[in-house]
Amino acid sequence: MSSSSPTLAAAALAVDATDKAASRRGQPKGRQTRAAILDAALGLASQNGLEGLSIGVLAEAMQMSKSGVFAHFGSREELQISVIREYHARFEDEIFYPAIRQSRGLPRLRSLFERWVRRVSVEIDSGCIYISGAVEFDDRTGPVRDALASMVRTWHRALERAIRTAVEEGHLRADTDPTQVLFEIHGLILALHHDARFMRNPGVTERAMRGFERILADCMTPG
């Protein structure tokens, strides 16, 4: 990858602008620089996967020295884990926190799924780190896989909790199996990602939404 490409130049300008803005605000420049590096790392990982991420690749993208990047992330493993945590934080900000402001029960569950579908639709060209990371690390062990699995489990627990709340609110039948509903909902997201990103099929977002409503209909309280 050439350091003179528009993407790399833009990344370097972003770091420079961030440093200058931090100086003007009196905030620690190191913290702002780390945030800019992490933002670039997240973009690279979304395009090339977590395994395509390294201190050297990131240093080239940021037009920094390897030692400069290493000062913020002491190893490739630490960098990958930091990217996973940043992705999860943004995932929560975009999907979880807005959705929990909805009423308990089905309104909240629907908001969680609709926002998840919207994010996957936006990620068609870049890729979902949860999904691509699972492909990269499904047969491996170690801290990176553990961090990724932990973030996915956290999200699944939130979804399952929303399903259980819908049961408690009387929106879904008392005999609803939340784990099964979660399994089927996640399956819709995987199918959406596959058919939109790999197959390039049209109308898959609408199909995912119809599938979701069918799952709910099967569990709805009569009347």
C-alpha positions as CSV (number, residue, x, y, z in Angstrom):
1,M,0.0,0.0,0.0
2,S,1.5,3.3,-1.0
3,S,1.9,6.0,1.6
4,S,1.0,8.6,-1.0
5,S,-2.5,7.2,-1.6
6,P,-5.5,9.4,-0.8
7,T,-6.7,7.1,2.0
8,L,-3.3,7.1,3.8
9,A,-2.9,10.8,3.3
10,A,-6.3,11.5,4.7
11,A,-5.5,9.3,7.7
12,A,-2.3,11.3,8.3
13,L,-4.2,14.6,8.0
14,A,-6.7,13.3,10.5
15,V,-4.0,12.6,13.1
16,D,-2.5,16.0,12.5
17,A,-5.8,17.7,12.8
18,T,-6.7,15.8,15.9
19,D,-3.4,16.7,17.6
20,K,-3.9,20.4,16.8
21,A,-7.4,20.3,18.1
22,A,-6.3,18.6,21.3
23,S,-3.6,21.3,21.8
24,R,-6.2,24.0,21.4
25,R,-8.6,22.4,23.9
26,G,-5.8,21.7,26.3
27,Q,-6.5,17.9,26.3
28,P,-3.8,15.3,26.4
29,K,-2.4,14.9,22.8
30,G,-1.5,11.3,23.4
31,R,-5.0,10.3,24.2
32,Q,-6.4,12.1,21.1
33,T,-3.7,10.5,18.9
34,R,-4.5,7.1,20.3
35,A,-8.2,7.6,19.5
36,A,-7.3,8.6,15.9
37,I,-5.1,5.6,15.5
38,L,-7.8,3.3,16.9
39,D,-10.3,4.9,14.5
40,A,-8.1,4.1,11.5
41,A,-7.4,0.6,12.9
42,L,-11.2,0.0,13.1
43,G,-11.5,1.0,9.5
44,L,-8.7,-1.3,8.4
45,A,-10.1,-4.2,10.4
46,S,-13.5,-3.7,8.9
47,Q,-12.1,-3.9,5.4
48,N,-9.3,-6.5,5.8
49,G,-10.3,-8.4,9.0
50,L,-8.7,-8.5,12.4
51,E,-5.9,-10.8,11.0
52,G,-5.1,-8.2,8.4
53,L,-4.3,-5.7,11.2
54,S,-0.8,-5.2,12.4
55,I,1.4,-2.4,13.9
56,G,3.3,-2.1,10.6
57,V,0.1,-1.8,8.5
58,L,-1.4,0.7,10.8
59,A,1.8,2.7,11.0
60,E,1.9,3.0,7.2
61,A,-1.8,4.0,7.1
62,M,-1.2,6.7,9.7
63,Q,2.2,7.8,8.2
64,M,3.7,7.2,11.6
65,S,6.7,5.2,12.8
66,K,6.1,1.7,14.1
67,S,7.5,2.8,17.4
68,G,5.0,5.6,17.5
69,V,2.1,3.2,17.1
70,F,3.7,0.7,19.4
71,A,3.8,3.3,22.2
72,H,-0.1,3.3,22.2
73,F,-0.6,-0.4,21.5
74,G,2.2,-2.6,22.9
75,S,1.5,-5.6,20.7
76,R,-0.5,-6.7,17.7
77,E,-2.7,-8.7,20.1
78,E,-3.4,-5.6,22.2
79,L,-4.2,-3.6,19.1
80,Q,-6.7,-6.3,17.9
81,I,-8.4,-6.5,21.3
82,S,-8.7,-2.7,21.4
83,V,-10.3,-2.6,18.0
84,I,-12.9,-5.3,19.2
85,R,-13.7,-3.2,22.3
86,E,-14.0,0.0,20.2
87,Y,-16.3,-1.8,17.7
88,H,-18.5,-3.0,20.6
89,A,-18.7,0.4,22.2
90,R,-19.8,1.9,18.9
91,F,-22.3,-1.0,18.4
92,E,-23.8,-0.2,21.8
93,D,-24.0,3.5,21.1
94,E,-25.8,3.0,17.8
95,I,-28.0,0.1,18.7
96,F,-28.4,-0.8,22.3
97,Y,-28.6,2.6,24.1
98,P,-31.2,4.2,21.7
99,A,-33.3,1.0,21.8
100,I,-33.5,0.8,25.6
101,R,-35.2,4.2,25.6
102,Q,-38.2,2.5,24.0
103,S,-41.0,1.0,26.1
104,R,-40.3,-2.4,27.7
105,G,-41.4,-5.4,25.7
106,L,-41.9,-5.6,22.0
107,P,-41.2,-1.9,21.2
108,R,-37.8,-2.3,22.7
109,L,-37.1,-5.7,21.1
110,R,-38.2,-4.4,17.7
111,S,-36.0,-1.4,18.0
112,L,-33.0,-3.5,18.8
113,F,-33.5,-5.7,15.8
114,E,-34.4,-2.9,13.4
115,R,-31.3,-1.0,14.4
116,W,-29.2,-4.1,14.1
117,V,-30.5,-4.7,10.6
118,R,-29.8,-1.1,9.7
119,R,-26.2,-1.4,10.9
120,V,-25.6,-4.6,9.0
121,S,-27.0,-2.9,5.9
122,V,-24.6,0.0,6.2
123,E,-21.7,-2.5,6.8
124,I,-22.3,-4.3,3.5
125,D,-19.3,-2.7,1.9
126,S,-17.0,-2.8,5.0
127,G,-18.1,-5.9,6.8
128,C,-19.2,-6.7,10.4
129,I,-16.3,-7.4,12.7
130,Y,-18.5,-9.7,14.8
131,I,-19.3,-11.9,11.8
132,S,-15.9,-11.7,10.0
133,G,-14.1,-12.2,13.3
134,A,-16.1,-15.3,14.0
135,V,-14.9,-16.7,10.7
136,E,-11.3,-15.8,11.4
137,F,-11.1,-17.1,15.0
138,D,-13.7,-19.9,15.2
139,D,-11.0,-22.6,15.3
140,R,-8.5,-20.7,17.4
141,T,-7.8,-20.0,21.0
142,G,-6.3,-17.0,22.8
143,P,-7.1,-13.6,24.1
144,V,-8.3,-12.1,20.8
145,R,-10.9,-14.8,20.3
146,D,-11.9,-14.6,24.0
147,A,-12.4,-10.8,23.7
148,L,-14.5,-11.2,20.5
149,A,-16.6,-14.0,21.9
150,S,-17.2,-12.0,25.1
151,M,-18.5,-9.0,23.2
152,V,-20.8,-11.2,21.1
153,R,-22.1,-12.9,24.3
154,T,-22.7,-9.5,25.9
155,W,-24.9,-8.5,23.0
156,H,-26.7,-11.8,22.9
157,R,-27.5,-11.5,26.6
158,A,-29.0,-8.0,26.0
159,L,-31.2,-9.4,23.2
160,E,-32.3,-12.4,25.3
161,R,-33.1,-10.1,28.2
162,A,-35.3,-8.0,25.9
163,I,-37.1,-11.2,24.7
164,R,-37.6,-12.2,28.4
165,T,-39.0,-8.8,29.2
166,A,-41.4,-9.1,26.3
167,V,-42.7,-12.3,27.9
168,E,-42.9,-10.6,31.3
169,E,-44.9,-7.8,29.8
170,G,-47.4,-10.2,28.3
171,H,-46.5,-9.4,24.7
172,L,-45.1,-12.9,24.0
173,R,-46.6,-16.1,25.3
174,A,-45.4,-17.4,28.7
175,D,-44.1,-20.6,27.1
176,T,-41.8,-18.7,24.7
177,D,-38.3,-20.0,24.7
178,P,-36.1,-16.9,24.7
179,T,-32.9,-18.8,23.7
180,Q,-34.7,-20.3,20.7
181,V,-36.0,-16.8,19.6
182,L,-32.5,-15.4,20.0
183,F,-31.1,-18.2,17.9
184,E,-33.6,-17.6,15.1
185,I,-33.1,-13.8,15.2
186,H,-29.4,-14.2,15.0
187,G,-29.9,-16.5,12.1
188,L,-31.8,-13.8,10.2
189,I,-28.8,-11.4,10.7
190,L,-26.3,-14.0,9.4
191,A,-28.5,-14.7,6.4
192,L,-28.9,-10.9,5.7
193,H,-25.1,-10.4,5.9
194,H,-24.5,-13.4,3.6
195,D,-27.1,-12.6,1.0
196,A,-26.4,-8.9,0.9
197,R,-22.6,-8.9,1.1
198,F,-21.7,-12.1,-0.7
199,M,-24.6,-12.9,-3.0
200,R,-25.6,-9.2,-3.6
201,N,-29.2,-10.2,-3.6
202,P,-31.8,-7.3,-3.7
203,G,-34.5,-6.9,-1.0
204,V,-32.8,-8.8,1.7
205,T,-33.3,-6.2,4.4
206,E,-37.1,-6.4,3.8
207,R,-36.9,-10.2,3.9
208,A,-35.0,-10.1,7.3
209,M,-37.7,-7.8,8.7
210,R,-40.5,-10.1,7.5
211,G,-38.7,-13.1,9.0
212,F,-38.5,-11.2,12.3
213,E,-42.2,-10.4,12.3
214,R,-42.9,-14.1,11.5
215,I,-40.9,-15.2,14.5
216,L,-42.7,-12.8,16.8
217,A,-46.1,-13.8,15.4
218,D,-45.4,-17.4,16.3
219,C,-44.8,-16.3,19.9
220,M,-47.5,-13.6,20.3
221,T,-50.0,-13.7,23.1
222,P,-53.5,-14.3,21.5
223,G,-55.6,-11.2,21.2
